[in-house]
């Protein structure tokens, strides 16, 4: 494996700053690694290496930011580091499909505002990462590019919907990957691939031009191999954007500085589940034991129960309303080109009454107040990162969890969906492996707009666990483990 690929993102950026390596050399290393591992993974189906090299040459010449001024002194400066962009965000001149046959040949002329921000800060887009259709799915598969495989075991899925980004990070194809999250689409893939993913607070990162600009449900965010790298990428993403009315200014103290000055949390609440959502038994055991690093750094860990009435109905009602906004017109014009799960989710929204939607909003407000009450007593809330470990790559979602049969594809996302409803930032962090060597992770939940303390806790946890040192890996073949309780 090329030594450049094995650098952390922060190490690579420091090398770029010193002039010890050039952006072109990093692109060459990325191209070689992609050529080596993509046949096993299918994580980055669309490459834009010529475009990337043109951008690199502008950075080297010092004229990359003629229109916006020099950004090299700003927090989040990436200095020519190659990154992957999820195939849900437009990149000018690069095929962007959203995983949908409707847009199979779509080549946008303008980049998404977040992509423009990342590129202004020296990030070089080298590839689009695979996603399920319109980012809706528990595994990363679409009719255009097919399935993405998990590098820890290529018989398994990396989850969805930022599965391409997570798999690419774990296998060393890129150092940083952009993604999005509604019900866990940054967090579950990070857990399945033993990388780090952050769902930021709504408004922390621009969502740009989507139709649901006034909804806090869907967010964009960073994914990396460790919390320190992720803080750097969040610095490159965060800040006010006039194209997104919910955004706000970046903090005066950068996230990278906050991580460098990390202070351990005083009190940590551990919840084995939320709202009764079923959790694989071995996952529960591993995650409970994984509280030890918090205790080792001096934190008091208290196990709590988080009871939420009608969690699934509340989340589905609000999610389905967003699907109506996003997909109703496409269902009318292209009903034969949209997958069944999206039709199902949209039809729930079309059929529900105004009273049902109002009830879901009241339930969300109650849930938010419930979480805020917990944050009066605890600095951090921790849960398992996913209801179940990585499953068969040929399945769109798990069949059952801990003996409980799942009725639909979103039933495996209630744990992460509950945190979406709370409007709290959430960090997915590796914490171990199960008996079949599948990665297990934690979901660390912080106070709204509390990403600095959240990332600091994650970075301190990594010092204790050392799990971030295992990456990157070469893809590994394996078998599909049996489903527990079935």
C-alpha positions in Angstrom: 0.0 0.0 0.0 1.4 3.4 -1.0 2.8 5.3 2.0 0.9 8.4 1.0 -2.5 6.6 1.3 -1.6 5.5 4.8 -1.2 9.1 6.0 -4.0 10.6 7.9 -5.7 13.6 6.3 -4.1 16.0 8.8 -0.7 14.5 8.1 -1.3 14.7 4.3 -2.4 18.4 4.6 0.7 19.2 6.7 2.9 17.6 4.1 1.1 19.7 1.5 1.7 22.9 3.6 5.4 22.1 3.9 5.8 21.3 0.2 7.0 17.8 1.0 4.3 16.4 -1.4 2.3 18.0 -4.2 -1.5 17.6 -4.9 -0.6 15.9 -8.1 1.4 13.2 -6.2 -1.6 12.6 -4.0 -3.9 12.3 -7.0 -1.5 9.8 -8.5 -1.6 7.8 -5.3 -5.4 7.9 -5.2 -5.6 6.7 -8.8 -3.3 3.8 -8.2 -5.3 2.8 -5.1 -8.6 3.1 -6.8 -7.3 0.9 -9.7 -6.2 -1.7 -7.1 -9.3 -2.0 -4.9 -12.3 -0.8 -6.9 -12.9 -4.1 -8.6 -13.6 -5.5 -5.1 -15.6 -2.6 -3.8 -17.4 -0.5 -6.4 -17.3 2.5 -3.9 -16.3 5.2 -6.4 -18.0 4.5 -9.7 -17.4 7.9 -11.2 -13.9 9.4 -11.4 -12.9 12.9 -12.5 -9.1 12.7 -12.4 -8.5 15.1 -15.3 -10.6 17.7 -13.7 -8.8 17.0 -10.4 -5.4 17.5 -11.9 -6.5 20.8 -13.5 -7.6 22.0 -10.1 -4.3 20.8 -8.5 -2.3 22.7 -11.1 -4.3 25.9 -10.3 -3.6 25.4 -6.5 0.1 24.9 -7.2 0.2 28.0 -9.4 -1.5 30.0 -6.7 -4.5 31.0 -8.8 -7.1 28.5 -7.6 -9.1 31.1 -5.8 -9.0 34.1 -8.0 -12.7 34.8 -7.6 -12.9 34.4 -3.9 -9.5 35.4 -2.6 -6.8 33.3 -0.9 -8.3 30.8 1.5 -5.0 29.2 2.6 -5.1 30.8 6.0 -8.7 29.9 6.8 -9.8 27.0 9.2 -10.4 23.9 7.1 -7.7 24.6 4.5 -7.1 21.3 2.7 -4.2 22.5 0.5 -4.9 20.2 -2.4 -6.1 17.0 -0.6 -8.2 14.7 -2.8 -11.8 14.1 -1.5 -14.8 12.1 -2.6 -18.3 13.7 -3.0 -21.4 11.6 -2.6 -23.3 11.1 -5.9 -26.2 13.2 -4.4 -24.3 16.5 -4.7 -23.6 18.2 -8.0 -20.1 18.6 -9.2 -19.8 20.9 -12.3 -18.9 18.9 -15.4 -19.0 15.5 -13.6 -21.7 12.9 -14.1 -24.0 13.1 -11.1 -26.9 10.6 -11.1 -28.3 10.7 -7.5 -28.4 6.9 -8.0 -31.5 7.2 -10.1 -32.1 6.0 -13.7 -34.0 9.3 -14.2 -30.7 11.1 -14.0 -28.4 8.4 -15.4 -26.8 10.8 -17.9 -27.1 14.0 -15.9 -24.0 16.3 -16.0 -24.6 19.5 -14.0 -23.0 22.8 -15.1 -22.8 24.2 -11.6 -21.5 22.6 -8.4 -23.5 22.2 -5.2 -22.7 25.1 -2.7 -21.0 22.7 -0.4 -18.8 21.4 -3.1 -17.9 25.0 -4.1 -17.0 25.7 -0.4 -14.8 22.5 -0.2 -13.0 23.3 -3.4 -12.4 26.9 -2.4 -10.7 25.6 0.7 -8.3 23.4 -1.3 -10.2 20.1 -1.5 -9.8 18.4 -4.8 -12.7 16.3 -6.0 -11.4 13.1 -7.5 -14.6 10.9 -7.5 -18.3 10.6 -6.8 -19.1 7.9 -4.2 -21.9 5.4 -4.7 -25.3 5.9 -3.1 -28.7 4.1 -3.1 -31.3 5.7 -5.3 -32.0 9.3 -4.0 -30.0 8.3 -0.9 -32.9 6.1 0.3 -31.8 2.7 1.5 -30.1 0.6 4.2 -27.5 -0.7 1.7 -25.6 1.0 -1.1 -27.1 -0.2 -4.3 -28.7 1.4 -7.4 -29.7 0.3 -10.9 -27.0 2.4 -12.6 -23.8 1.3 -10.8 -24.9 -1.8 -8.8 -23.8 -2.6 -5.2 -21.0 -1.4 -3.1 -19.2 -3.9 -0.9 -17.7 -3.6 2.6 -13.9 -3.8 2.6 -13.9 -5.7 6.0 -15.8 -8.5 4.3 -16.8 -8.1 0.7 -19.8 -10.4 1.1 -21.4 -7.7 3.3 -22.8 -4.2 2.7 -21.3 -1.0 3.9 -24.8 0.2 4.7 -26.5 3.2 3.2 -26.7 5.8 2.1 -23.1 7.1 2.3 -21.8 3.6 1.8 -19.5 4.4 -1.1 -17.8 7.1 1.0 -17.4 4.9 4.0 -16.0 1.9 2.0 -13.6 4.2 0.1 -12.2 5.6 3.3 -11.7 2.3 5.0 -9.9 0.9 1.9 -7.6 4.0 1.5 -9.1 5.3 -1.7 -9.4 8.8 -0.3 -8.7 10.6 3.0 -12.0 12.4 3.4 -15.5 11.8 2.1 -18.6 14.1 2.0 -22.0 12.6 2.7 -25.5 13.3 3.8 -27.7 12.0 6.6 -31.4 11.8 7.2 -32.1 8.6 9.2 -28.4 7.6 9.8 -26.8 7.8 6.3 -23.5 9.1 7.6 -23.6 7.2 10.9 -24.5 3.6 9.9 -22.0 3.3 7.0 -19.3 4.7 9.3 -20.2 2.0 11.9 -20.2 -0.8 9.3 -16.9 0.2 7.9 -15.1 1.2 11.1 -14.6 4.8 10.1 -15.9 8.1 11.6 -19.0 9.9 10.4 -20.7 13.0 11.8 -24.3 14.1 11.5 -24.0 17.8 12.2 -26.6 20.0 13.9 -29.1 21.3 11.3 -27.7 24.5 9.8 -24.1 23.7 10.6 -23.4 22.7 7.0 -25.2 24.0 3.9 -27.6 21.7 2.1 -27.6 24.2 -0.8 -30.3 23.8 -3.4 -32.6 21.0 -2.2 -36.3 21.6 -1.9 -36.6 20.9 1.8 -34.6 23.9 2.8 -36.7 24.6 5.9 -36.6 21.0 7.3 -34.0 20.0 9.9 -34.2 16.3 8.9 -31.6 16.0 6.2 -28.1 17.4 6.6 -24.8 17.2 4.8 -21.6 16.3 6.7 -18.1 14.8 6.8 -16.7 11.3 7.0 -13.1 10.4 7.8 -10.8 7.7 9.2 -10.5 9.5 12.6 -12.1 12.3 14.7 -9.2 14.7 14.2 -9.4 14.4 10.4 -13.1 14.8 10.6 -12.8 18.0 12.6 -10.6 19.4 9.8 -13.2 18.5 7.2 -16.0 20.0 9.2 -14.0 23.2 9.4 -13.9 23.2 5.6 -17.7 22.7 5.5 -19.1 24.8 8.3 -20.5 28.3 8.0 -23.2 30.6 6.7 -24.5 30.0 3.2 -26.9 32.5 1.6 -28.4 29.6 -0.4 -29.5 27.8 2.8 -31.7 29.8 5.2 -31.0 27.5 8.2 -27.2 28.0 8.1 -25.2 30.1 10.6 -21.6 31.3 11.0 -18.8 29.0 11.8 -17.5 29.2 15.4 -14.7 31.6 16.3 -12.7 28.6 17.6 -12.2 26.1 14.9 -13.2 22.4 15.4 -9.6 21.4 14.8 -8.5 23.7 17.6 -11.3 22.4 19.9 -10.0 18.8 19.3 -6.4 19.9 20.0 -7.6 21.4 23.3 -9.9 18.4 24.2 -11.2 18.1 27.7 -12.8 14.8 28.7 -16.6 14.7 29.4 -17.5 14.7 33.0 -20.7 12.6 32.9 -21.7 10.2 30.1 -25.1 8.6 29.7 -25.1 5.2 28.0 -28.4 4.0 26.6 -28.5 0.4 25.2 -31.3 1.5 22.8 -33.8 4.3 22.3 -37.5 3.9 22.2 -37.3 0.1 22.4 -35.7 -0.2 19.1 -34.3 -3.8 18.8 -30.5 -4.2 19.0 -28.4 -7.3 18.2 -27.5 -8.9 21.5 -23.7 -9.1 20.8 -23.7 -5.5 19.7 -25.3 -4.5 23.0 -22.6 -6.4 24.9 -19.7 -5.0 22.9 -21.1 -1.4 23.2 -21.7 -1.7 26.9 -18.1 -2.9 27.4 -16.9 -0.1 25.2 -17.7 2.5 27.8 -14.4 1.5 29.5 -12.4 4.2 27.6 -14.7 6.9 28.9 -14.1 5.7 32.5 -10.4 5.5 31.8 -10.4 9.2 30.9 -12.1 10.0 34.2 -15.7 10.3 33.1 -18.6 9.0 35.2 -20.7 6.6 33.0 -24.3 6.1 34.0 -26.6 3.6 32.1 -30.0 5.1 31.4 -33.2 4.2 29.6 -34.6 6.5 26.9 -38.3 5.7 26.4 -40.0 7.3 23.4 -43.6 6.6 22.6 -44.5 5.9 19.0 -40.9 6.6 17.8 -41.2 4.8 14.5 -44.6 6.4 13.6 -43.2 9.9 14.4 -40.1 9.4 12.4 -41.9 7.9 9.4 -44.6 10.6 9.4 -42.0 13.4 9.3 -39.7 11.6 6.9 -42.5 10.8 4.5 -43.6 14.4 4.4 -40.1 15.3 3.2 -40.4 12.5 0.6 -43.6 14.1 -0.7 -41.7 17.4 -1.1 -38.8 15.7 -2.9 -40.4 12.9 -4.9 -44.1 13.6 -5.6 -43.6 15.3 -9.0 -41.1 12.6 -10.0 -43.6 9.9 -9.1 -46.1 11.6 -11.4 -43.6 11.9 -14.3 -41.5 8.7 -13.9 -43.4 6.2 -11.8 -41.7 3.3 -13.5 -38.2 4.5 -12.8 -38.4 4.9 -9.0 -37.8 2.0 -6.6 -40.5 0.5 -4.4 -39.1 1.8 -1.1 -39.2 5.4 -2.2 -42.8 5.0 -3.6 -43.8 3.4 -0.3 -42.3 6.2 1.8 -43.8 8.9 -0.4 -47.2 7.3 -0.4 -47.3 7.3 3.4 -46.8 11.1 3.3 -49.5 11.5 0.6 -52.0 9.5 2.6 -51.4 10.8 6.1 -53.8 13.5 7.4 -52.9 17.0 8.5 -53.8 15.9 12.0 -51.4 13.0 11.8 -48.6 15.3 10.7 -49.4 17.8 13.4 -49.3 15.0 16.0 -45.8 13.9 14.7 -44.6 17.5 15.1 -45.9 17.6 18.6 -44.1 14.3 19.3 -40.9 15.7 17.9 -41.1 18.8 20.1 -41.6 16.5 23.1 -38.6 14.4 22.1 -36.4 17.4 21.8 -37.4 18.6 25.3 -36.6 15.1 26.5 -33.1 15.2 25.1 -32.5 18.7 26.4 -33.5 17.5 29.9 -30.9 14.7 29.6 -28.2 17.3 28.6 -28.9 19.1 31.9 -27.3 16.1 33.6 -24.9 14.6 31.0 -22.3 16.0 28.7 -22.7 13.2 26.3 -25.3 10.5 25.4 -23.9 7.3 23.9 -25.8 4.4 22.2 -24.8 1.6 19.8 -24.0 3.0 16.4 -26.4 0.7 14.6 -29.1 -1.8 15.5 -27.2 -4.7 13.9 -23.8 -5.3 12.3 -23.2 -5.4 8.5 -25.4 -7.8 6.7 -25.5 -9.6 3.3 -24.6 -7.3 0.5 -27.4 -8.8 -1.6 -30.1 -7.6 0.8 -31.6 -4.1 0.8 -32.0 -4.2 4.6 -31.7 -6.7 7.5 -34.3 -9.4 7.6 -34.5 -9.4 11.4 -32.7 -7.9 14.4 -32.4 -10.0 17.6 -35.2 -12.2 16.5 -37.5 -9.4 15.6 -38.6 -9.5 12.0 -38.4 -6.1 10.2 -41.5 -4.9 8.3 -39.8 -2.3 6.1 -36.4 -0.9 5.2 -36.5 2.0 7.8 -37.1 -0.3 10.8 -33.3 -0.8 11.1 -32.8 2.9 11.4 -35.0 3.8 14.4 -31.9 4.2 16.7 -30.3 6.8 14.5 -33.6 8.2 13.4 -34.5 9.1 17.0 -31.3 11.3 17.2 -32.3 12.9 13.9 -35.5 14.0 15.6 -33.6 15.5 18.5 -31.7 18.0 16.3 -28.5 17.0 18.1 -25.2 16.4 16.4 -24.2 12.7 16.4 -20.8 11.1 15.9 -20.3 7.5 14.8 -17.1 6.1 16.3 -15.6 2.6 16.0 -15.5 0.6 19.3 -14.7 -3.0 18.3 -15.6 -6.1 16.3 -18.0 -8.9 16.8 -17.3 -12.7 16.7 -17.4 -12.6 12.9 -14.9 -9.6 12.7 -17.6 -7.2 11.7 -17.0 -3.6 12.9 -19.1 -2.3 15.8 -19.5 1.4 16.6 -20.9 3.8 19.0 -23.2 6.8 18.4 -22.0 9.7 20.5 -24.7 12.4 20.8 -23.9 16.0 21.8 -25.9 19.1 22.7 -27.4 21.0 19.7 -24.5 22.9 18.0 -22.1 21.1 20.3 -19.9 19.6 17.7 -16.7 20.9 19.2 -17.2 19.0 22.5 -18.5 16.0 20.6 -15.4 15.7 18.4 -13.1 16.4 21.3 -14.7 13.4 23.2 -14.4 11.3 20.1 -10.7 12.1 19.7 -10.0 11.3 23.3 -11.8 8.0 23.0 -9.6 7.1 20.0 -6.5 7.7 22.0 -7.8 5.1 24.5 -9.1 2.6 21.9 -6.5 2.9 19.1 -9.0 1.5 16.6 -8.3 4.3 14.1 -4.8 2.9 13.7 -6.2 -0.1 11.9 -7.0 1.8 8.8 -6.7 1.7 5.8 -7.1 -2.0 5.0 -7.0 -4.1 1.8 -10.4 -5.5 0.9 -11.1 -8.9 2.5 -13.2 -11.7 1.2 -15.5 -13.5 3.6 -18.8 -15.3 4.2 -22.1 -13.9 5.4 -22.6 -14.7 9.1 -25.9 -16.2 10.3 -28.6 -13.8 11.4 -28.9 -13.9 15.2 -32.2 -15.1 16.6 -33.5 -16.4 13.3 
